[in-house]
Amino acid sequence: MEIDTFQVRGINVFNIHNSSGISFFGIVELAGSNYETPEISGAGHFSEHLFFKGSKNRNWKQINEEFARLGVNQNAFTSNTDVVYHSTCPKENTGKVINLMLDMFFNSTFPIDEIEKERNVILEEKKMYDDDPKSAFSNAIGANMFSWNVGHETIGTYKTIKSLSRNQMLQYLKDKIDLNNFVFIFSGDIKSENLKKYIEANIPNQHPYLRKGKGLHVIDTNGLWLPRILKCKDKIKFTMERENITQSVIYMMMDALPANHSQYFAEAILYEGIGGGMYSRLYSRIREELGLCYSVGMFSMPMSYPETRIGNLYGYTSPKNVDKFILESEKVLKDVMDNGMDKDIFECAKTDYLASILRQTETSVGKAMYLSKKLLVYKNASIKETIKKIRAVKIEDCNELAKQVLSVPYHWAVMNPKK
């Protein structure tokens, strides 16, 4: 069995079997920034930082030293959809690492003095993102082109970072985390009966997270694009200027299929053929034939649950080439929509996409990270089944789908060097 699924005190646990000497243990919550309100923007991210700042049994220094003694690589991240706490360690230290992780998860104390220190750390983190042109552009697109719930910055605003209180963050977690909205994911060479014992030994008798919730939080995806999109040109919906850059950054966004759609993998292969690698249509035309840029491509990303996704086309070029880049990119999209991919491109795209999944899932960490959102939301997933579905995709599937998914409106955004 590839994945053994069981419950401990109502908590869904997934054991991804492999023979690695490295164990992965992760806690995945449906508590990302999509579920915040403007007054507490950044609460999910701030709370993630405080996970490491002290529990009832350990202070931050003891936590850090214990991780190091156990050979642990630990971290966490907050996205617009979920929060993931994860650790990897030598197999023999699995039980001790689970003890530490679950102590931090269930017994975090959010010390007031640590909150104030971490507040400054997060302000510095936000400045770092604001100083980065690509991050600043992405955040501006979210603010100007998407509805607030999916478009606001995960880290929050300077105002909310400065004002978030301990009670607000604890209340946010209490409201969002219940037995339906978090899972434990393990990947490694441990039998499920032993994994179950490790977890059972470290769960409190009572805790707000152990209540039965009403179900997964679902984001209303109606009106994902704002009606107040800035219209600087007919094609370009949003522009901004940035000092100290020499290239224009170009993004195009459009609606894509949800991850649970029957044609999801056909769309993924279609995107690969359009802008996935050096063989792709965009790369061949925009870079190799026209020499307009160094980097160009296409991919999709999740925006909300249940897995509303956005297709993204991107490129970097000189300001004088922006209009030509957009024109030629739309020509490529139209040609694929009208005529489909040829057999050679399709075979390259399918093999490339399959290989990327195999590379992602080669290790304990890769397997767990790749499956985490699927296991959180759908409670079932399989790498073997994913590979089987990818191999079953035919060129006719992609070419028929292209007529549908490439006919939607294109939302262009450009960041230019400040004149």
TAJO-V701158 format. One record per residue. N is the residue number from 1. RES is the residue in three letters. SS is DSSP state (H for helix, E for strand, L for the rest). PSI is psi in radians with two decimals (999 if undefined). NEAR is the number of other C-alpha atoms within 10 Angstrom. Layout:
n=[N;N]
res=[RES;RES]
ss=[SS;SS]
psi=[PSI;PSI]
near=[NEAR;NEAR]
This chain:
n=[1;2;3;4;5;6;7;8;9;10;11;12;13;14;15;16;17;18;19;20;21;22;23;24;25;26;27;28;29;30;31;32;33;34;35;36;37;38;39;40;41;42;43;44;45;46;47;48;49;50;51;52;53;54;55;56;57;58;59;60;61;62;63;64;65;66;67;68;69;70;71;72;73;74;75;76;77;78;79;80;81;82;83;84;85;86;87;88;89;90;91;92;93;94;95;96;97;98;99;100;101;102;103;104;105;106;107;108;109;110;111;112;113;114;115;116;117;118;119;120;121;122;123;124;125;126;127;128;129;130;131;132;133;134;135;136;137;138;139;140;141;142;143;144;145;146;147;148;149;150;151;152;153;154;155;156;157;158;159;160;161;162;163;164;165;166;167;168;169;170;171;172;173;174;175;176;177;178;179;180;181;182;183;184;185;186;187;188;189;190;191;192;193;194;195;196;197;198;199;200;201;202;203;204;205;206;207;208;209;210;211;212;213;214;215;216;217;218;219;220;221;222;223;224;225;226;227;228;229;230;231;232;233;234;235;236;237;238;239;240;241;242;243;244;245;246;247;248;249;250;251;252;253;254;255;256;257;258;259;260;261;262;263;264;265;266;267;268;269;270;271;272;273;274;275;276;277;278;279;280;281;282;283;284;285;286;287;288;289;290;291;292;293;294;295;296;297;298;299;300;301;302;303;304;305;306;307;308;309;310;311;312;313;314;315;316;317;318;319;320;321;322;323;324;325;326;327;328;329;330;331;332;333;334;335;336;337;338;339;340;341;342;343;344;345;346;347;348;349;350;351;352;353;354;355;356;357;358;359;360;361;362;363;364;365;366;367;368;369;370;371;372;373;374;375;376;377;378;379;380;381;382;383;384;385;386;387;388;389;390;391;392;393;394;395;396;397;398;399;400;401;402;403;404;405;406;407;408;409;410;411;412;413;414;415;416;417;418;419]
res=[MET;GLU;ILE;ASP;THR;PHE;GLN;VAL;ARG;GLY;ILE;ASN;VAL;PHE;ASN;ILE;HIS;ASN;SER;SER;GLY;ILE;SER;PHE;PHE;GLY;ILE;VAL;GLU;LEU;ALA;GLY;SER;ASN;TYR;GLU;THR;PRO;GLU;ILE;SER;GLY;ALA;GLY;HIS;PHE;SER;GLU;HIS;LEU;PHE;PHE;LYS;GLY;SER;LYS;ASN;ARG;ASN;TRP;LYS;GLN;ILE;ASN;GLU;GLU;PHE;ALA;ARG;LEU;GLY;VAL;ASN;GLN;ASN;ALA;PHE;THR;SER;ASN;THR;ASP;VAL;VAL;TYR;HIS;SER;THR;CYS;PRO;LYS;GLU;ASN;THR;GLY;LYS;VAL;ILE;ASN;LEU;MET;LEU;ASP;MET;PHE;PHE;ASN;SER;THR;PHE;PRO;ILE;ASP;GLU;ILE;GLU;LYS;GLU;ARG;ASN;VAL;ILE;LEU;GLU;GLU;LYS;LYS;MET;TYR;ASP;ASP;ASP;PRO;LYS;SER;ALA;PHE;SER;ASN;ALA;ILE;GLY;ALA;ASN;MET;PHE;SER;TRP;ASN;VAL;GLY;HIS;GLU;THR;ILE;GLY;THR;TYR;LYS;THR;ILE;LYS;SER;LEU;SER;ARG;ASN;GLN;MET;LEU;GLN;TYR;LEU;LYS;ASP;LYS;ILE;ASP;LEU;ASN;ASN;PHE;VAL;PHE;ILE;PHE;SER;GLY;ASP;ILE;LYS;SER;GLU;ASN;LEU;LYS;LYS;TYR;ILE;GLU;ALA;ASN;ILE;PRO;ASN;GLN;HIS;PRO;TYR;LEU;ARG;LYS;GLY;LYS;GLY;LEU;HIS;VAL;ILE;ASP;THR;ASN;GLY;LEU;TRP;LEU;PRO;ARG;ILE;LEU;LYS;CYS;LYS;ASP;LYS;ILE;LYS;PHE;THR;MET;GLU;ARG;GLU;ASN;ILE;THR;GLN;SER;VAL;ILE;TYR;MET;MET;MET;ASP;ALA;LEU;PRO;ALA;ASN;HIS;SER;GLN;TYR;PHE;ALA;GLU;ALA;ILE;LEU;TYR;GLU;GLY;ILE;GLY;GLY;GLY;MET;TYR;SER;ARG;LEU;TYR;SER;ARG;ILE;ARG;GLU;GLU;LEU;GLY;LEU;CYS;TYR;SER;VAL;GLY;MET;PHE;SER;MET;PRO;MET;SER;TYR;PRO;GLU;THR;ARG;ILE;GLY;ASN;LEU;TYR;GLY;TYR;THR;SER;PRO;LYS;ASN;VAL;ASP;LYS;PHE;ILE;LEU;GLU;SER;GLU;LYS;VAL;LEU;LYS;ASP;VAL;MET;ASP;ASN;GLY;MET;ASP;LYS;ASP;ILE;PHE;GLU;CYS;ALA;LYS;THR;ASP;TYR;LEU;ALA;SER;ILE;LEU;ARG;GLN;THR;GLU;THR;SER;VAL;GLY;LYS;ALA;MET;TYR;LEU;SER;LYS;LYS;LEU;LEU;VAL;TYR;LYS;ASN;ALA;SER;ILE;LYS;GLU;THR;ILE;LYS;LYS;ILE;ARG;ALA;VAL;LYS;ILE;GLU;ASP;CYS;ASN;GLU;LEU;ALA;LYS;GLN;VAL;LEU;SER;VAL;PRO;TYR;HIS;TRP;ALA;VAL;MET;ASN;PRO;LYS;LYS]
ss=[L;L;E;E;E;E;E;E;L;L;E;E;E;E;E;E;E;L;L;L;L;E;E;E;E;E;E;E;E;L;L;L;H;H;H;L;L;H;H;H;L;L;H;H;H;H;H;H;H;H;L;L;L;E;E;L;L;L;E;H;H;H;H;H;H;H;H;H;H;L;L;L;E;E;E;E;E;E;L;L;L;L;E;E;E;E;E;E;E;E;H;H;H;H;H;H;H;H;H;H;H;H;H;H;H;H;H;E;L;L;L;H;H;H;H;H;H;H;H;H;H;H;H;H;H;H;H;H;H;H;H;L;H;H;H;H;H;H;H;H;H;H;H;H;H;E;L;H;H;H;H;L;L;L;L;L;L;H;H;H;H;H;H;L;L;H;H;H;H;H;H;H;H;H;H;H;L;L;L;L;L;E;E;E;E;E;E;E;L;L;L;H;H;H;H;H;H;H;H;H;L;L;L;L;L;L;L;H;H;H;L;L;L;L;L;L;L;L;L;L;L;L;L;L;E;L;L;L;L;L;L;L;L;L;L;E;E;E;E;E;E;E;L;L;L;L;L;E;E;E;E;E;E;E;E;E;L;L;L;L;L;L;L;H;H;H;H;H;H;H;H;H;H;H;H;L;L;L;L;L;H;H;H;H;H;H;H;H;H;L;L;L;L;L;L;E;E;E;E;E;E;E;E;E;L;L;L;E;E;E;E;E;E;E;E;E;E;L;H;H;H;H;H;H;H;H;H;H;H;H;H;H;H;H;H;H;H;H;H;L;L;L;H;H;H;H;H;H;H;H;H;H;H;H;H;H;H;H;H;H;L;L;L;H;H;H;H;H;H;H;H;H;H;H;H;H;H;H;L;L;L;L;H;H;H;H;H;H;H;H;H;H;L;L;H;H;H;H;H;H;H;H;H;H;H;L;L;L;L;L;E;E;E;E;E;E;E;L;L]
psi=[2.27;-0.78;2.18;2.20;2.26;3.03;2.55;1.95;0.66;-0.15;2.26;2.19;2.35;2.12;1.89;1.87;2.36;3.02;0.35;2.63;-0.03;2.28;2.45;2.34;2.21;2.58;2.09;2.12;2.52;1.29;0.65;-3.05;-0.31;-0.39;0.20;2.97;2.83;-0.57;-0.44;0.52;2.22;0.02;-0.69;-0.77;-0.78;-0.76;-0.64;-0.74;-0.69;-0.25;-0.59;0.07;0.10;2.48;-3.09;-0.39;-0.22;2.52;3.08;-0.64;-0.73;-0.67;-0.87;-0.76;-0.66;-0.71;-0.79;-0.76;-0.50;0.02;0.63;2.40;1.87;2.60;-3.10;2.81;2.67;2.27;-3.06;-0.27;-0.66;2.95;2.31;2.16;2.24;2.67;2.58;2.57;2.87;2.50;-0.67;-0.27;0.21;-0.87;-0.74;-0.63;-0.69;-0.70;-0.80;-0.81;-0.74;-0.49;-0.78;-0.65;-0.85;-0.39;0.31;2.39;-0.20;1.02;2.36;-0.79;-0.57;-0.58;-0.77;-0.66;-0.73;-0.48;-0.76;-0.65;-0.76;-0.61;-0.71;-0.64;-0.74;-0.72;-0.67;-0.77;-0.70;-0.52;-0.36;2.08;-0.75;-0.77;-0.76;-0.69;-0.80;-0.73;-0.65;-0.66;-0.80;-0.74;-0.56;-0.28;-0.16;2.78;2.71;-0.76;-0.58;-0.15;-0.28;2.78;2.34;-0.61;-0.31;-3.05;2.90;-0.67;-0.83;-0.61;-0.70;-0.43;-0.27;2.28;2.86;-0.79;-0.67;-0.74;-0.72;-0.68;-0.67;-0.83;-0.70;-0.67;-0.62;-0.49;2.08;-3.08;-0.37;-0.27;0.24;2.70;2.77;2.33;2.21;2.49;2.14;-2.85;1.14;2.34;2.57;-0.59;-0.61;-0.70;-0.72;-0.71;-0.76;-0.76;-0.81;-0.64;-0.21;0.36;2.28;2.80;-0.65;2.49;2.52;-0.54;-0.31;0.20;2.74;2.05;-3.13;-0.14;3.09;2.46;2.31;2.27;2.30;2.05;0.07;2.36;0.63;-0.68;2.33;2.45;-0.29;0.43;2.28;2.27;1.65;-0.55;3.04;-0.74;-0.72;2.02;-0.43;2.31;2.69;2.84;2.62;2.33;2.73;0.55;2.71;-0.23;2.73;2.48;2.26;2.21;2.48;2.31;2.52;2.77;2.43;3.01;2.57;2.78;-0.36;0.17;2.52;-0.42;0.32;-0.78;-0.52;-0.69;-0.71;-0.74;-0.64;-0.81;-0.69;-0.77;-0.54;-0.78;0.66;-0.50;-2.97;-0.34;-0.25;2.85;-0.79;-0.80;-0.77;-0.76;-0.90;-0.74;-0.97;-0.79;-0.71;-0.34;0.62;-0.41;2.92;-0.69;2.25;2.53;-3.03;2.44;3.12;2.74;2.58;2.47;-0.48;2.99;2.49;1.47;0.81;2.29;2.74;2.26;2.40;2.20;2.37;2.79;2.84;2.18;3.00;2.59;-0.62;-0.30;0.02;-0.88;-0.70;-0.68;-0.83;-0.79;-0.84;-0.61;-0.75;-0.53;-0.74;-0.81;-0.73;-0.70;-0.72;-0.70;-0.74;-0.67;-0.15;-3.14;2.58;2.96;-0.71;-0.80;-0.76;-0.81;-0.69;-0.81;-0.76;-0.80;-0.72;-0.77;-0.76;-0.76;-0.64;-0.66;-0.75;-0.68;-0.76;-0.61;0.38;-0.51;2.97;-0.78;-0.82;-0.77;-0.85;-0.77;-0.69;-0.64;-0.18;-0.89;-0.66;-0.71;-0.61;-0.81;-0.83;-0.18;0.19;2.52;2.78;2.24;-0.70;-0.72;-0.64;-0.83;-0.70;-0.74;-0.69;-0.78;-0.43;-0.22;2.35;2.77;-0.58;-0.60;-0.82;-0.76;-0.60;-0.71;-0.60;-0.62;-0.50;-0.95;-0.36;0.02;0.01;2.88;2.51;2.29;1.78;2.49;2.48;2.35;2.12;2.67;2.44;2.26;999]
near=[7;12;18;13;16;14;13;13;12;14;19;19;25;27;25;23;19;17;13;15;13;20;25;31;25;25;21;23;26;29;27;24;28;27;22;22;14;12;14;21;25;28;29;30;25;22;22;22;19;21;21;24;23;22;23;12;13;19;16;16;12;14;19;16;11;16;20;13;9;16;15;21;13;19;14;17;15;23;19;25;22;24;23;23;20;23;22;25;22;17;17;14;16;24;16;14;26;21;17;17;23;18;21;23;18;19;18;21;21;21;14;11;9;14;19;13;10;17;19;13;13;20;17;12;13;19;13;12;14;14;11;11;16;13;13;18;22;15;18;20;23;19;18;20;23;19;18;18;23;24;23;25;21;22;23;25;18;14;12;16;22;14;13;19;16;18;9;15;21;16;12;19;17;14;13;22;21;24;21;24;23;26;26;23;23;31;26;26;20;20;11;19;9;11;17;15;12;17;18;14;12;16;18;13;7;9;12;13;20;19;14;14;15;10;10;18;19;13;17;13;16;7;9;19;19;15;11;11;16;14;13;12;10;7;15;20;20;20;20;16;14;16;10;9;13;14;19;21;23;23;23;20;19;19;20;22;20;19;18;13;11;11;16;17;25;25;24;24;29;30;24;26;31;27;23;23;19;14;19;23;24;28;25;17;18;23;18;14;10;13;12;20;17;12;12;25;22;24;20;18;14;18;21;25;21;19;22;19;18;20;21;21;23;20;25;21;20;15;18;11;15;20;12;14;24;20;12;16;23;15;14;17;18;16;14;21;20;15;13;21;23;12;11;10;20;23;16;18;25;23;15;18;23;19;13;11;17;15;12;16;17;10;19;24;21;17;24;24;20;16;19;25;21;16;22;25;20;10;16;13;18;16;16;10;10;14;16;12;15;20;13;12;16;14;20;14;16;25;21;15;19;24;16;10;18;19;15;11;11;18;19;24;25;22;25;20;16;12;6]
